[in-house]
Amino acid sequence: MGVTIKDIADECQVSKATVSRYLNNSGYVSLEASERIAAKIKELNYVPSATARSLSTNDSNVIGVIIPEISNSFFAEIFKGISEIAEEQDLTILFCDTDNQPEKEMKALKMLRTYHVKGIIITPVSAGITKDLHYMEKFINSVKQLNIPVVLLDRGFEFIDWDGVFTDNSHGAYACTKLLIDSGHTKIGTITGNLNLLIGRDRLKGYKKAMDESGLLLDERFIYEGDFSTEKAYEITKAIMNTDERPTALFSANNLTTIGVLKALFEDNYQIPKDMSLVGFDDIELLKALNVNISVAQRNSVDMGRQVMSLLLDHFTNSNKKKEIQRIIIQPKIISRGSEKRIR
């Protein structure tokens, strides 16, 4: 363990508070004590902790970033964009992965509070959840008690005035489904995301809207409820391919769902788009490297990270000004790579 403030204080026979005042140039320290402390710091090669100094001065250069799953390449790419801007501004990031678990999210908020972070970027677990209003209220109150700038990422609350960067999920899903319809498919299924979340419901809404506007029969049997995970999508796809009456095309609700679909199909030697057409929400860089070409609704996730970080910086530079809420809505771009087999 390195040298601490207590070590300096003990060696100089002064209090820790006196050493802290000397380090932060805040409050009175006698000339004699200052000279002893300065000499001892040099002798022991003491390096003040940036975190400790921020705790004592309430002038932190630390921000908190709370996201639900760093294993998801979408969030990993966003983190790159956040880190890029934070580094330019000499800000330190305390990163927390909640794994979509409310208890981990609350633990992260408590931890960030102890570090006196300057602001928080968060993708809230509770955003859009209708089944646990008690937790949602608890979460919102906990964030407000921090009394620091908060910017939302990808998931939001319609009734909370917080800035954020979001996606037009309904339109992205609509465009994915429309691509399959325009390719001649009429039996189109979807593996949804978590329908307890607003983003899951919005993507299902977009799928249904495209089917309805095209005059196609919406077969409820072809709506398979997933949870945005690879494992669930894998199980569902296995079941789909073992049925006689199955769709000719699938809209996959996110990148992890797409991976699950591909794993199940390739294991049983099915080919895309010969045996199943597929269009997914969000791109997967690794697939391009493996020469697996999947048509997608693409978002520039690195740029989303830059934009959410810019919103937080705006709070720091305009902290004394009342400003309108800023909600940036990203429109996904449809990239066709041929995984939507044309059947007419």
N, C-alpha and C positions, 0 to 999 in steps of 0.2 A: 504494500500500500504506500502511496506517495505521501509527501509532506502535506499536512492539513493546517488550516487556520488555528486549530487548537494547539498544534505543535509549536507554531510561531508564538502564540500567546503564552504558552507555558515557558518557553525559552526566554521570553522577554519579561516575564512576570507581569503581564497585563491581561486584561479580559479579552475574550474573543470579539466582543463588541468593539473594543478599541482597535484591534487589528482590522476588523471589517470597515470601520470608519476611515482608517488610513488607506486601505485598498481602494475604497470607493470615493475618497476625497469628500466625505459627507460628515459634517460634525467636527467637533474640536478634538484634536490630539496634540498633546504637548510636544514641543520641539525635541525634548530629551527622549520621549517615547517613540517619536517618529524616527529618530536616528537609530535607536536600538532595533526597531522593527525593520527598517530598510537594510541595516547590516545583516540581520538574521535571515531575511529573505534572500539576500545575495549569497550568504554562506551556505544555506540549505538548498539553494537553487529551486526555490518555491515558485510554481506557476499557478496563478489564480485560476480557478475553475470558472469558465464562462457561465455555466449554469448557476453556480453558487452566487456569482455576482448579480445575475439577473434576478435571483430570488430576493436579494437584499435591496436592490435598487428598483424593482418592479419595472425595469426597462429591458425586457427580454428581446433577444433576437431569434427566438425559437418559435416556430409555428407547429401546430399539430395537424396531421393528415390521418383521417380515419376512413378506411375503405373496407368493403365486405369480403374481398377475396383477391389477394395478390396473385394467387395461382391463375386467375383469369387474365389472359394476355391483354384484354381490353383495359383493365385497371393498371396493369404493369406499364403499358404504354402511356397512360394518363400520368402515372407517377414520374415518367421520364420528363414530360412537359413541365410538371410542377417543379421538379428538381432543377431543371435548366434555368427557370426564372429565379428560383430561390437562391441558387448559387450566384447569379449575377447581382443579387441584392444583399449578399453576405448573410443570408438567413439559414439557420439550422432547422432541419426537419425532424420532428419526433413522429415516427410512423407507427400506426396501429392497424392491425388486421383483425376485424371482428368475426370473420368466418360466418357472417350473417346471424350471429347469436346475440340477443339483447343483453345478456349478462356480461358478455365481453365488451359490448359497446359502452355500458355504464362504467365498467372497470377502466376503460380507456379514457373516458371523460374525467374520472376521478384522478387518474394518473397525470393527465395533462394539466389539471388544475394545480397540482402540487408543483409543477414546473413553471407556473405563471406564464404560459404560452401567450404570445402576442395576438394570435388569431387561430382559427380552426377551419379547415376544409373537411367536409364530411359527406359521405354517402350513407344516410341514415338507414338502419335496419327497419325502423318502424314506418318509414314513409309509404303511405298508401295502404298500410295494413288495416283491415276493417275488423279483425277478430280480437284485437287487443288494444282497445282505446285507452285502457288504464296505463299500459306501458308507454304508449305514444305521449300521453300527457306528462308522465314522469320524465321521459326523455327531453321533451321540450322545456320543461321547467329546469332541468339540470343544466341544459345549454344556456338558458337565459341567466342563470345564477352566475355563470362564468363572467358575464358582463364584458365580453370581448367580441370583436367581429367574427361572424360565422358566415361561411359561404357554402352552399349546397352543391353537390356534384351528382348529376345523373338521376337522383331521386329527390323529389320535393314535396312540400306540403302546400296545398292550394290556399290554406287559411293562415299561413305564416309569412310575414314580410321579411324574408331573408333573400339575399342575392343568390344567384346560382347559374350553373350551366347545365342545360337539359337537352333532351332529344325529342323530336317529334316522332314518338314511337308508333303511334297509330298510322301516320303517313308512311313510315318506313316499311311496316308490315303490309300495308295496302299495296305499295309498289312491288314488293317481293311477290305477293300473290298474283298481282296483275301480270307480272312477267310470265308466270306459269300459265295463266289464262290466255294471254296473247300467243303462247306457244301451242295452243290447241287443247290443253288439258281441261277436263271437266270434273274429273274425280281427284280433287286436291285436298290433301289432309294437312293438318298442322300439329306439331308437337309444341305445346304451349310452354310458357314459362310459369313461374309461381303465380297463380291467380289470386293469391292473398296480397300481392304487390300490385301497385298501380301500373307499373311498367308491363307486367304480365298481362293485365286486363286490357291495356291500351293496344298491345300487339295483337291480341286476339280480336279486338274490335276492328283493327285495320284489315285483318284477314277476312272477317265476316263482311265488312263493307265492300271489299273487292268482289267477293262472291255474289253479294246481293246486287250490286250495280251491273254486274255482267249477266244477270238473269239466271245464274246457275243455282241448282238445288243445293242447299246447305245440308249436308248429311252429317248429323251429330255424331255418327259412328266414326267419322274421320277426324274428329277433334279429340286429340289425345293429350290428357293433362300431364304436363311435365313439371319440372321445378328449377329449370335453368341449369341442371347438372348433367354431366357426361353419363353418369351411371344410370340415371332414370331414362334418359334418351336411348341408351343402349338397350335396356330392357324393353322399352316400348317398341323400338324398331324390330327387335327379334320377334315380338308378338305380331306386329303388323305383317311381316314377311311370311309368317306361318298361317295366315288366314287366306281363304280362297277369294273373298271379296275385299280387295284392298285398293287404296288410291294409287294412281299412276305417278303422283308427284307429291312432294312434301315441302311445306314451309317450316323451317326450323327457327325457333324463337331467339336463340343466341348462339354465340360461337361454341360454348361448351356443349350445347345440345347438338350442334352440327357434328362435333367430334364423336359424340356418342352414336349418332346415326351412321357415320362413316365406319366406325369400328364394327358395328353390328353387320353392316352390309358387306364389308370386305372380308370379314371372318368367314362368311358363307359364300364367298366368291361371286357376289352380286356386283354388277358394274353400274357406274353412274355416267351418263344418264340412260343407258340401255335398259336396265331393269327398274330403275327408280330415278325420276328427276328430282333435283334438290336445289332449293334456294334458301340461303340462311341470312340471319340478321347478325352483322358484324363480320369483319374479315379475320382471317387466320394466316399470319405471315408464314408459319411453318409449312402449311399445305402448299403454298406456292413453291417453296424450296424443294418439296417432294414431288412437284409436278402434278399435284391434284388440284384441278381447276374447278372451284365452286363459285357460282354466281351469288352475289351478296348485296345487302344494303350496307354500304361502307361509311364509317365515320372516321374522321382524322382524330384519333384518340390522343395523340401527342399534343395536337393543337388545342384540344379540349382542356388538357392539363395546363397549357400556357394561359388559356383564357380564364380558367377558374382562379389561377394564381394572380392574374392581373386584377380580377375583381377584389381579391383580398388586399392587394397592395393599394388599391384605390381607397379602401377603408383607412389604411394607415396614413395616407397622405392627405385625406380629407376628413379626418376624424371629427373635426369641429363643425363640419358643414352638414346640414340636413339635405339629403339627396333622395331622388326617386329610386325605388327598387329596380335593380337591373337583373333581368332574366334573359339570358342568352339561350335561344332555341336552335339546336343544330338540326339541319335537314339532311338525313342520310342520302348518299348518292348510290344509285343502283349500278352495279358493275356486272355486266353479263359476260360469263366466261364459258358458256356452252353446257352447263350442267342441267339446263332446262330443255330437255329433248323436244324438238318440234315434232308434233304428231299429226300435223296437217299443213 
